[in-house]
Amino acid sequence: MNYQQTIAYLYHQLPLFSRLGATAIKKDLTNTVQICEALGNPQQQFTSIHVAGTNGKGSVSHMLAAILQTAGYKTGLYTSPHLKDFRERIKVNGQLCEEDFVVQFTEKVKPLIESIQPSFFEITVAMAFEYFARQQVDIAIIETGLGGRLDSTNVIQPILSIITNISYDHMNILGNTLPEIAFEKAGIIKQNTPVVIGEVVSETKAVFDTMAAQKAAPILYAEDQRFITEFTYQHHQLKLTVADKKTDEHNTYLLDLPGIYQRKNLLTVLEAVHQLQLQGFSITHQHVATALQHVKKLTGLHGRWEVVHQQPAVIVDVAHNEDGMKQLAAQLELATYRQLYIVVGMVKDKEISKSLSYLPKTAHYCFTKAQTPRALPEEELQAIAASLGLHGATYPNVNAALQEVLTHAHKDDLVLVCGSVFLVAEVEL
């Protein structure tokens, strides 16, 4: 098979969550363990950091990777899902893994695929482990798919675990309460391994404290270590001043990830860096400051309050659940515009009404869908939105909606595309 045939094989031969939803999830680690053992356990051949959380884990993973790269470490980065290119999932120092590697790896494990019928995610995780081992990375940042305890990535023994936040998402898989969801995420906490908690609420703190105590894992709450004294959002950048609660030292950072929700992620990243420094990593303040200004360039992170068109400004954001939409609404309150257009599409297994309830009633809406079987039909989304006082027309795909909006929008208007990672991935501007 060539590369395109290989990708088609992986998409169609293996159960894929983005296509099938919960039925594609294998709720144990048996397949992953078996695949890794067949490969000689590549996950044991490099140092790793494990990152879980409902929102923010992608941003935290990319920021950490950018910092480690800037500090001179050969850094692997495994994230999901991808936006445009499958190989976005597996990078070393910001470079996509080679097409030839994807082809060769798939050919090698094809007999195993046909024997044990793993999921798409199980195979891509093993592929990443194999690539990082071959590339002899100094360290790899491994982001969970969803959950943690039974996530395929949870076969690694990291030197640091990070849990960004806990909010309502994937309840059909992870549980219906915050403590239940927190229990699944806390499954990445390992014996005697420090864990950084990015954001905590009363319902989840007891879960984390209990799990950390059982594993004798030092637990660090990011908000107990530092706080943001001030921030400004200007020219699509975020400028923040951070104070250390113990030393009262103040440092200012400029982020090229301008979403104000990055405030919480920054505190998480800074504590993670501190924990790495305690373990002997040579990371300076200048490394951190430089990396944070160039995360998108260094690691290729996209879809986080990202400007993809000017006059009018078109911004894409992968916010797709209740907490993500809440953060997006807060961001909109800081934005300046003449008229707001929101192009939105969501998948069926989200809390649609709760998510939409945070969006402003004054915006002009375009209801659409991503081209995936899990997508909620645009007419159904329109009906749910109308019950919440959000009104607009329907479009068969995101680019048809954008074409219509851009035909009529004023240069000082703002167009926001949100609601689904898959919808953002289909934007062509």
Secondary structure, DSSP 8 states (H G I E B T S, - for coil): --HHHHHHHHHHHS--HHHHGGGG---SSHHHHHHHHHTT-GGGSS-EEEEE-SSSHHHHHHHHHHHHHHTT--EEEE-S--SS-GGGGEEETTEE--HHHHHHHHHHHHHHHHHH---HHHHHHHHHHHHHHHHT-SEEEEE-SS-STT-TTTT---SEEEE----S--HHHH-SSHHHHHHHHGGG--TT--EEES---HHHHHHHHHHHHHTT--EEEHHHHEEEEEEEEETTEEEEEEEETTT--EEEEEES---TTHHHHHHHHHHHHHHHHHTT----HHHHHHHHHSHHHHH----SSEEEETTTEEEE----SHHHHHHHHHHHHH---SSEEEEE--BTTS-HHHHHTTS-TTSEEEE---SSTTB--HHHHHHHHHTTT--EEE-SSHHHHHHHHHHH--TT-EEEEES-HHHHHT---
